[in-house]
Amino acid sequence: MHKLIKKLRNRFNRFKLYRKNKITLENNKKLKNTQIGKHCFIMGTGPSIKDQNLLRLKNEQTFAVNTFWMHPQFKEINPKYYVSVEPYSPKVENNFWLEKFIKNAYRLSEVPMELFFNIKTKEDIESKNLIPPNKIHYLAIDGFFRENLKYNIDLNQVIPNPKNVVLASILVAVYMGFEEIYLLGCEHDYLTYRTNYELNNYFYESDKFDMNNPKDVERYGLTVTSYESLIDHAGKLFRNYRLLKAKLAKEKPRVKIFNATPNSFLDVFPSVDFEDIKL
């Protein structure tokens, strides 16, 4: 009975989210299947992209994610799309990540990109006038990837929680009709580190903080999780990749995804050498 009530509650929450944002989500339909048969590149923020010549992609269909604006050749690479699914909220005091986004939002207008955000950020982005609204599309996120593959991947409805921005970008690319998708900067090597704040797995040097300093802990929202919880999170993320791959094989068999990240732990998709990709 408890499971049934939980299932019905989750279904109601997804319906409520859809009804509230139906008009906004309808705007995504104009992107559906606009890139059928083409290939694209999703550029993560892993350290390996420091050693890859991303200028090769300046005339390609490319997705940038999260803090990719930190790349020194951001404008030259000329991404065509940008995705961030973090539910930034100004209601959280001392939210460093929100501050960072607000400080750098202007960079997203320096390159003519289509932008995709979590719909939970819509009110905040619009009220602060951070980005021209005609460039933005929103993703309604709630629910889970399911083993029976009965979950929605159309962006004009509620999609399951992808657990990370790369998976969200894949969903966007598939919705747009891309059939050959390459992943870059996706090491996914979380479990090689003892704690979630011990690592610096970005192509840029991240902010320095002291876990023993209460002010840093508050400002950066630091919470050290156990290694067991890291394993659990990584397991759910990799499971989502596997379930999406299975769903695409069943419903969109023409879509092929390749991992062009050197020494990546993400083994759900076949690996390829970035330099061997013919553009």
MOFENTA-V813074 format. One record per residue. N is the residue number from 0. RES is the residue in one small letter. SS is DSSP state (2 for helix, 1 for strand, 0 for the rest). Layout:
((N;RES;SS) (N;RES;SS))
//
This chain:
((0;m;0) (1;h;2) (2;k;2) (3;l;2) (4;i;2) (5;k;2) (6;k;2) (7;l;2) (8;r;2) (9;n;2) (10;r;2) (11;f;2) (12;n;2) (13;r;2) (14;f;2) (15;k;2) (16;l;2) (17;y;2) (18;r;2) (19;k;2) (20;n;0) (21;k;2) (22;i;2) (23;t;2) (24;l;2) (25;e;2) (26;n;2) (27;n;2) (28;k;2) (29;k;2) (30;l;2) (31;k;0) (32;n;0) (33;t;0) (34;q;0) (35;i;0) (36;g;0) (37;k;0) (38;h;1) (39;c;1) (40;f;1) (41;i;1) (42;m;1) (43;g;0) (44;t;0) (45;g;0) (46;p;2) (47;s;2) (48;i;2) (49;k;2) (50;d;2) (51;q;0) (52;n;0) (53;l;2) (54;l;2) (55;r;2) (56;l;2) (57;k;0) (58;n;0) (59;e;0) (60;q;0) (61;t;1) (62;f;1) (63;a;1) (64;v;1) (65;n;2) (66;t;2) (67;f;2) (68;w;2) (69;m;2) (70;h;0) (71;p;0) (72;q;0) (73;f;2) (74;k;2) (75;e;2) (76;i;2) (77;n;0) (78;p;0) (79;k;0) (80;y;1) (81;y;1) (82;v;1) (83;s;1) (84;v;0) (85;e;0) (86;p;0) (87;y;0) (88;s;0) (89;p;0) (90;k;0) (91;v;0) (92;e;0) (93;n;0) (94;n;0) (95;f;2) (96;w;2) (97;l;2) (98;e;2) (99;k;2) (100;f;2) (101;i;2) (102;k;2) (103;n;2) (104;a;2) (105;y;2) (106;r;2) (107;l;2) (108;s;2) (109;e;0) (110;v;0) (111;p;0) (112;m;0) (113;e;1) (114;l;1) (115;f;1) (116;f;1) (117;n;1) (118;i;2) (119;k;2) (120;t;2) (121;k;2) (122;e;2) (123;d;2) (124;i;2) (125;e;2) (126;s;2) (127;k;0) (128;n;0) (129;l;0) (130;i;0) (131;p;0) (132;p;2) (133;n;2) (134;k;2) (135;i;1) (136;h;1) (137;y;1) (138;l;1) (139;a;0) (140;i;1) (141;d;0) (142;g;0) (143;f;0) (144;f;0) (145;r;0) (146;e;0) (147;n;0) (148;l;0) (149;k;0) (150;y;0) (151;n;0) (152;i;0) (153;d;0) (154;l;0) (155;n;0) (156;q;0) (157;v;0) (158;i;1) (159;p;0) (160;n;0) (161;p;0) (162;k;0) (163;n;0) (164;v;2) (165;v;2) (166;l;2) (167;a;2) (168;s;2) (169;i;2) (170;l;2) (171;v;2) (172;a;2) (173;v;2) (174;y;2) (175;m;2) (176;g;0) (177;f;0) (178;e;0) (179;e;1) (180;i;1) (181;y;1) (182;l;1) (183;l;1) (184;g;0) (185;c;0) (186;e;0) (187;h;0) (188;d;0) (189;y;2) (190;l;2) (191;t;2) (192;y;0) (193;r;0) (194;t;0) (195;n;0) (196;y;0) (197;e;0) (198;l;0) (199;n;0) (200;n;0) (201;y;0) (202;f;0) (203;y;0) (204;e;0) (205;s;0) (206;d;0) (207;k;0) (208;f;0) (209;d;0) (210;m;0) (211;n;0) (212;n;0) (213;p;2) (214;k;2) (215;d;2) (216;v;2) (217;e;2) (218;r;2) (219;y;0) (220;g;0) (221;l;0) (222;t;0) (223;v;0) (224;t;0) (225;s;0) (226;y;2) (227;e;2) (228;s;2) (229;l;2) (230;i;2) (231;d;2) (232;h;2) (233;a;2) (234;g;2) (235;k;2) (236;l;2) (237;f;2) (238;r;2) (239;n;2) (240;y;2) (241;r;2) (242;l;2) (243;l;2) (244;k;2) (245;a;2) (246;k;2) (247;l;2) (248;a;2) (249;k;2) (250;e;2) (251;k;0) (252;p;0) (253;r;0) (254;v;0) (255;k;1) (256;i;1) (257;f;1) (258;n;1) (259;a;0) (260;t;0) (261;p;0) (262;n;0) (263;s;0) (264;f;0) (265;l;0) (266;d;0) (267;v;0) (268;f;0) (269;p;1) (270;s;1) (271;v;0) (272;d;0) (273;f;2) (274;e;2) (275;d;2) (276;i;0) (277;k;0) (278;l;0))
//
